[in-house]
Structures are given as C-alpha cells and as structure tokens.
Amino acid sequence: MTEQPQPAEYRIEDLAHLSGATVRTIRAYQDRGLLPRPERRGRANVYGDAHLARLRQIAGLLDRGYTLASIKELLQAWDAGLDLGGVLGLVTEIDGPWTDEEPARLSRAELSAAFGGASDETAIAEAVELGVLERVPGRDDAFLVPSPQELAVAADLHAAGVPLLAISRHLREVRGQIEQIAARFLDFTTEHIFQPYLDHPPTGAEAAEAATLVRRLRPLAQQTVDAELARAMRTLATQYLRHHLSDARPTKAPGPHGTVAGTPRGEARAAAGPAVGPAAGPAEGAAGGPVGVPRPRTPAALPGAVQPVSAPRPATDPTAAFETVTLPANTVRAVRALVGPEHTAAFLAAAAEREVHARTMDALAAGGSGPAPAGTPARTTAHQDDSPAPEESDRGRPAGP
C-alpha cells in the first residue's frame, strides 16, 4: 500500500515567509474573519495549506484593487458555494491590458545605441525602478520594455539634449498627475455606472454585464485624456510663444532730450529706462559687495494729489548721477549667473527702475480724477537724477516716501 502524504503544517512564521505576508497581517486577517483560525496543539498554533491558499487569494484580490471588506464578502460567498465564475471573469477583464501596445525586448547594446551610445547605469536603475525597463531573469545583457513608445519618447528627448536623470524626474511628476486623472475617472464611472455591481457580490449574469461595460468604456479614458491634452497643449503653447516673443521684443531707442521716439514727451519722461551702460559705476565684487547702479528716487504718492515724477537721464548723458549701494551677495551672484557679469549692473538698475515706474503709475491712477481724453499727453513733470527731489507737494504737505 502507498502511504498517503502527510498534510503540510506551518508555524505562523513559516506561513508568513511562504505567503509574503507579515505575522502581524496574518493575525489581523484572523481578527477580521478573512482567515480561519489555526489548529491549537498544546501551546502552539498550527496552520495548513488551506491557510496558505487563502492568504494568496487575499493578496491577489488586493492587487486587483479590492478592499478587505469586499474580499470578505467574496470569500464568504465562495465558502457558501456560490458561483464566482462571473466575478472572476470581471476581474480578468479589469486586470487585462489597457493598451494594444506589445512589449519588446532589447539587448544592452541596442539600448545603448538608442540613447546615442551612452551607457549610464544610474539612469538604467532609474528606468527599472519606474518600470520603463524590466530586467530579464538570469540575463544581464537584456531588458524587457513594457512600452516601446514610452522608451522612444525618452530617446527622442535625450537626443534633443535633455539629460537622462531629468527625463526620469519628469516621468515621475507626469505619472503622479496621470494617476490622479485615472483615479478621478474610476470614481466617476463607479458612481454613475458600476456602483450597482459593487455594493453586493454580483451574480454571474451581473458580472458578465459589468465586464461588457468595462470593454466598452475602457477606450474612453484614453480618448478623453488625448483630446484634453491636445487642447491644453495648443492653448498653452500659443500663450508661451506670445509671452517669450513679447519678452524678446527690443525696446524703443531713446531720442533727443531723453524722450522715446514716437512717444509723447511727457509719457516718455515717466517711462524712461534706467541710466545704465559703461559709465554705470564699478562692477560688483566677487562676494557681491557694492554694485554701481543708479539709485532711483521714490516718487511721492499722496492720495488725491499728482506728484512730480523723478525720471533718470539716458545712459548717454555724461552728467547722470550715480550712487553706490550695497546689495546681498546672494542676490548679486544670482543675477550674475542669470545675465552674466557684464550685464549685472544694468539688470539691477532696470529692475529697480521698473518697480519705481510701476509704483508711480499706481499712484497716478489712484490720485487722478479719471482717464484723460484720448490723444492727450500725460502731464508729468520729470526731474533729472542730479536735481533735488521735491520735498513738499503743491498743497504744502510733506511728500510721502
């Protein structure tokens, strides 16, 4: 006679090792009623193959997105002998591929050639971690590529000059945003379509009907994202182009007496550029230090009164007054890195003057009685930088800072 094999017996530590769950998780499943209690032998608890199979069932359902409460209902139905074939068919439908793209396999040499001959082990490790590449078991010279399209995008970006690690960081950010969109789509379809199938263990017919709906609705998510991404890219790309072309547009050259060609004289005085150029004073020191920039005067801003505006003379005026100011070293270094040492003083002067003019316009708009008639030049008195600033307003009150 052939002896029957003895059923396997496990301690809780052995069960945890074989199932991939922790000892704490196993005990929590027992408390929730998801896992049968072990057999008690003296002071020891003994588990069997049924416990191991149940733990693997729970892990598989969790991977498919089921909650522990839903899993408990499914397992209870299974234990009661109900037909779960339809439910498993629905799970298979949801767990199937959501794209028609076929994975590919690349050798290490082919991967290196796709990225211009570069072989960056750090970048490869990042790609494996992100799932862009998968290592082939037992092979160090081959990779599985789940999405060849995604890898081709990375290769094109790298060929255009984007560093590999920058591409990885960008993918992480985009993936997080896409996962939020996917979660929103699932919440939406669950609320309006699938909720009747999920509030109880569905029958075989209900599960089959739900699986049919999944097949019909599966392409809608990608089609929606494709259409909205195309719309957003068209809109934002146009805005970006206009913004950068506007920034790159050359400013009008100053005309005689500090006016801007084609602009009424009074308006030109109020909007004149900063007095910068070769005579702008000493360059900044290595640690930041003093920077020779024209020091703009702050216009008076009394409510209800239009105050004279102090505008600097053009850089071509040799009598323009300059004053040395001390700026934080970090500020100077940042500006120098942005525009170069030869343009640092001019950039700081332009930034200061732009702020002064912006505040001046705000003060004039707040204090005026209404917009001037069309074609009327602005009545703004301009003082040169080497002239003393007005100390009092026309009404005898001290001018504000």
Secondary structure, DSSP 8 states (H G I E B T S, - for coil): ---------B-HHHHHHHHS--HHHHHHHHHHTSS---EEETTEEEB-HHHHHHHHHHHHHHHTT--HHHHHHHHHHHHTT---HHHHHHHHHHHS-SS----EEEEHHHHHHHTTT---HHHHHHHHHHTSSEE-TT-SSEEEES-HHHHHHHHHHHHTT--HHHHHHHHHHHHHHHHHHHHHHHHHHIIIIIHHHHSS---HHHHHHHHHHHHHHHHHHHHHHHHHHHHHHHHHHHHHHHHHHHHHS----B-GGG-BTTS-HHHHHHT-----STTS----BTTB-EEEE---------TT----EE----TT-TT---EEEE--HHHHHHHHHHH-GGGHHHHHHHHHHHHHHHHHHHHHHHHSSS---TT------EE-TTS----B-TTSSB---
